[in-house]
C-alpha cells in the first residue's frame, strides 16, 4: 500500500509551549483555558483567522473543571465559534489519535480546516470521589487521577514502571545501556538549544510569558523547557534501580510535565494559503495502532510503527528522521534492536525522555519537531511512534516535500 491522505499540515501552522516539570510554572493554570490563551496568541502571529476553522479536536488525559464541554468550549474561547468536534483521551497516544481524527474528517469531506489541540496538566491532578450509597456506611471510593493511574493498570495491578522492567528483562536491556541512551538524548537536545534555541524557536515562542491563572497579566518568563535534567556518567552510575532486582533508575525515565501543543490540518489548497512557506508541503502518509502483551507497554511501539509504515508503503530504512515517545530509555533500545534503526540518529533535537511527559501534547510536539527536522534536512519521510497506557501505541509517517 502507498497511502497519501488528502489532508495536509500547512508548514509552520503549529506550535508548542515549552514544557514545565510538574509543580512548576504551569502548575496552577487550567490546562484548557491556558491552551486557548496560547492558541489565540499563536494564531494571531500566523495571521490565521480562527473563524476559518470548521472543525476541531481537543485531547487531554487529565480532566479539568468544566472539561465536560471540551472542544466547543475551547473553540469558543479562541473565536472559532462555528467549529465543533470531539474531545479525545488516549493517554500518551492522544497526540496521534487527535491528528488522525482531523485527517479523517477532511478525508471524508466533512471539514476543510481543523485545529488539533492537545493539553495536559499533570500538576495538582484532580482527586475524584465516586459515590456508592450501597457501600459500607454509604461511603464511596476515591482516586487521585494522576498518581493512582501512574501506579496501577487495573487489568494487571502493575505500575507503568513494571512494563519497562518486563521489556528490559525480556530483551536483555541493561542499566548501563539505558544510561547511555539518556546521555545521548540529552546531548541531542543541546542541538535544539544551540544558537539561542534556534530550533525550538521554529515552532515555540521564546522567551515564553507565563500568565497568571486569570490570564490578565504575566507573572514569569521562561527561557525554554523547565526542569530538564543534566545528567553525567558519574551521577547516573550512582543511581540504583527503582525496583528491587530491576534495571530502570530514576535517571532512565522521563518526568511528568505540563504544557500544550497544536497543529492545523486542512486541504492541500488551503494549506498553501496558511503555510508560512507555500513551497513546502507536509503530508500524512500512514497511521498505525497496536497493542502489546499485558504489562509490556514499550513493545507496542514496534507493531504500531510497522502498520504506519505499511500503510505508507515504505520501510524504516527510508526514514530520514525517527522520533519516539520514550518514557523509559528502554523504549529506544528495544525499538532500535527490533528494527535495525540507528539509535544514535533517532530523536535528534530532543524527545520526551528529556523534555518531559505531559501526556496528550507530548506526541503533538514530537510530530512538530519531526516536521521541522525533516525541513532542515531538505525534506523526506519521517516516523513518530509512541507507547501509551494499556500497552498500546500509535504511530504516524509524515512527508515533507516540495509543494
JOTA-V813234 format. One record per residue. RES is the residue in one letter. PSI is psi in whole degrees, -180 to 180 (* if undefined). NEAR is the number of other ideal C-beta (glycine too) atoms within 8 Angstrom. Layout:
RES | PSI | NEAR
RES | PSI | NEAR
This chain:
X | 140 | 6
X | 88 | 5
X | 139 | 9
X | 107 | 6
X | 152 | 9
X | -38 | 8
X | 145 | 12
X | 162 | 13
X | 117 | 15
X | 128 | 15
X | 127 | 14
X | -8 | 9
X | 63 | 13
X | 162 | 13
X | 166 | 11
X | 145 | 15
X | 162 | 11
X | 157 | 13
X | 142 | 15
X | 130 | 16
X | 142 | 12
X | 149 | 11
X | 24 | 6
X | -143 | 12
X | -24 | 8
X | 7 | 13
X | -21 | 12
X | 14 | 6
X | 127 | 12
X | 122 | 9
X | -36 | 14
X | -44 | 15
X | -38 | 10
X | -44 | 15
X | -39 | 13
X | -40 | 11
X | -46 | 10
X | -44 | 12
X | -42 | 14
X | -45 | 12
X | -43 | 9
X | -38 | 11
X | -40 | 11
X | -41 | 7
X | -31 | 7
X | 4 | 10
X | 41 | 5
X | 118 | 9
X | 121 | 6
X | -25 | 13
X | -12 | 8
X | -21 | 10
X | 127 | 13
X | 9 | 9
X | 153 | 16
X | 157 | 15
X | 126 | 16
X | 132 | 16
X | 136 | 19
X | 166 | 17
X | -6 | 11
X | 113 | 13
X | 151 | 6
X | 165 | 11
X | 134 | 4
X | 11 | 7
X | -9 | 10
X | -33 | 4
X | -15 | 6
X | -130 | 10
X | -45 | 13
X | -35 | 10
X | -49 | 10
X | -48 | 15
X | -34 | 16
X | -38 | 9
X | -30 | 10
X | -3 | 12
X | 9 | 8
X | 70 | 13
X | -12 | 7
X | 5 | 7
X | 120 | 15
X | -179 | 8
X | 177 | 13
X | 164 | 8
X | 129 | 10
X | 152 | 11
X | 112 | 9
X | 45 | 12
X | -132 | 11
X | -4 | 17
X | 4 | 15
X | -36 | 18
X | -44 | 19
X | -38 | 15
X | -44 | 12
X | -35 | 17
X | -45 | 16
X | -39 | 11
X | -42 | 13
X | -42 | 16
X | -43 | 13
X | -39 | 8
X | -41 | 12
X | -38 | 17
X | -36 | 9
X | -4 | 6
X | 17 | 4
X | -10 | 6
X | 161 | 9
X | -37 | 8
X | 122 | 14
X | 148 | 17
X | 123 | 18
X | 113 | 16
X | 129 | 15
X | 136 | 17
X | 152 | 17
X | 150 | 15
X | 104 | 16
X | -22 | 13
X | 145 | 12
X | 46 | 6
X | 154 | 11
X | 147 | 8
X | 115 | 8
X | 141 | 8
X | 127 | 7
X | 107 | 8
X | 149 | 5
X | 87 | 9
X | -22 | 5
X | 3 | 4
X | 169 | 9
X | 118 | 4
X | 14 | 4
X | 15 | 7
X | 154 | 7
X | -157 | 8
X | 157 | 8
X | 159 | 8
X | 142 | 9
X | 108 | 10
X | -48 | 12
X | -57 | 10
X | -43 | 8
X | -35 | 9
X | -26 | 9
X | -37 | 8
X | -8 | 7
X | 118 | 8
X | 117 | 12
X | -19 | 5
X | -37 | 6
X | -9 | 7
X | 13 | 6
X | 162 | 8
X | 168 | 9
X | -32 | 11
X | -38 | 12
X | -36 | 10
X | -38 | 15
X | -41 | 16
X | -39 | 12
X | -43 | 10
X | -39 | 16
X | -44 | 15
X | -44 | 8
X | -37 | 7
X | 11 | 9
X | 43 | 6
X | 117 | 11
X | 167 | 8
X | -42 | 10
X | -38 | 6
X | -42 | 10
X | -43 | 18
X | -33 | 16
X | -40 | 8
X | -41 | 15
X | -49 | 14
X | -38 | 11
X | -47 | 10
X | -37 | 16
X | -36 | 13
X | -39 | 7
X | -38 | 14
X | -29 | 14
X | -26 | 8
X | -33 | 10
X | -24 | 11
X | -9 | 9
X | 154 | 8
X | 50 | 4
X | 48 | 4
X | 42 | 13
X | -40 | 8
X | -47 | 12
X | -35 | 12
X | -7 | 10
X | -22 | 7
X | 1 | 11
X | 135 | 13
X | 113 | 8
X | 142 | 11
X | 154 | 6
X | 126 | 12
X | 118 | 7
X | 119 | 11
X | 160 | 12
X | 161 | 8
X | -23 | 7
X | 0 | 4
X | 27 | 8
X | -12 | 5
X | 166 | 5
X | 131 | 8
X | -13 | 6
X | 166 | 7
X | 130 | 8
X | 128 | 12
X | -18 | 7
X | -158 | 11
X | 140 | 9
X | 131 | 11
X | 16 | 10
X | 133 | 11
X | 151 | 8
X | 95 | 5
X | 162 | 10
X | 159 | 6
X | -44 | 7
X | -43 | 6
X | -44 | 9
X | -37 | 14
X | -24 | 7
X | -15 | 5
X | 138 | 9
X | 152 | 4
X | 144 | 11
X | -40 | 8
X | 140 | 9
X | 125 | 4
X | 4 | 4
X | -167 | 10
X | -16 | 13
X | 121 | 17
X | 173 | 14
X | -28 | 6
X | -20 | 11
X | 15 | 15
X | 165 | 13
X | -177 | 11
X | 147 | 10
X | 149 | 12
X | 173 | 15
X | 151 | 15
X | -177 | 16
X | 160 | 15
X | 154 | 16
X | 153 | 16
X | 136 | 13
X | 136 | 14
X | 134 | 14
X | -173 | 13
X | 161 | 11
X | -39 | 8
X | -47 | 6
X | -26 | 12
X | -38 | 16
X | -39 | 10
X | -39 | 8
X | -8 | 13
X | 146 | 13
X | -11 | 7
X | 95 | 7
X | -12 | 7
X | -10 | 5
X | 130 | 13
X | 137 | 12
X | 108 | 12
X | 151 | 12
X | 123 | 14
X | -27 | 13
X | 148 | 15
X | 153 | 14
X | 143 | 17
X | 139 | 11
X | 164 | 13
X | 134 | 8
X | 178 | 13
X | 150 | 6
X | 131 | 6
X | 29 | 11
X | 45 | 13
X | -48 | 17
X | -25 | 15
X | -24 | 12
X | -21 | 16
X | -30 | 16
X | -57 | 13
X | -31 | 11
X | -45 | 16
X | -42 | 16
X | -38 | 10
X | -40 | 14
X | -42 | 16
X | -40 | 15
X | -40 | 10
X | -35 | 13
X | -13 | 13
X | 32 | 8
X | 173 | 10
X | 171 | 5
X | -37 | 11
X | -21 | 5
X | -1 | 7
X | 123 | 13
X | -23 | 9
X | 145 | 12
X | 130 | 13
X | 142 | 15
X | 150 | 15
X | 119 | 15
X | 78 | 15
X | -24 | 13
X | 143 | 14
X | -26 | 16
X | -39 | 15
X | -47 | 16
X | -36 | 15
X | -46 | 14
X | -48 | 15
X | -42 | 16
X | -43 | 12
X | -41 | 7
X | -30 | 7
X | -18 | 9
X | 5 | 6
X | 147 | 11
X | 112 | 6
X | -27 | 10
X | -16 | 5
X | -5 | 7
X | 148 | 13
X | 38 | 13
X | 145 | 9
X | -10 | 11
X | 168 | 12
X | 173 | 14
X | -24 | 13
X | -31 | 14
X | -55 | 13
X | 2 | 11
X | 180 | 17
X | 74 | 12
X | 17 | 16
X | -96 | 13
X | -49 | 17
X | -8 | 17
X | -48 | 15
X | -33 | 18
X | -47 | 19
X | -40 | 14
X | -41 | 16
X | -41 | 16
X | -46 | 14
X | -37 | 12
X | -45 | 14
X | -46 | 15
X | -36 | 12
X | -43 | 13
X | -39 | 16
X | -41 | 11
X | -30 | 7
X | -3 | 9
X | 13 | 5
X | 180 | 11
X | -174 | 12
X | 145 | 13
X | 153 | 17
X | 135 | 16
X | 134 | 16
X | 141 | 17
X | 142 | 19
X | 168 | 15
X | 164 | 14
X | 145 | 9
X | 18 | 9
X | 32 | 13
X | 173 | 17
X | 156 | 18
X | 153 | 17
X | 158 | 19
X | 142 | 15
X | 127 | 17
X | 156 | 16
X | 130 | 14
X | 123 | 14
X | 174 | 9
X | 136 | 6
X | * | 8
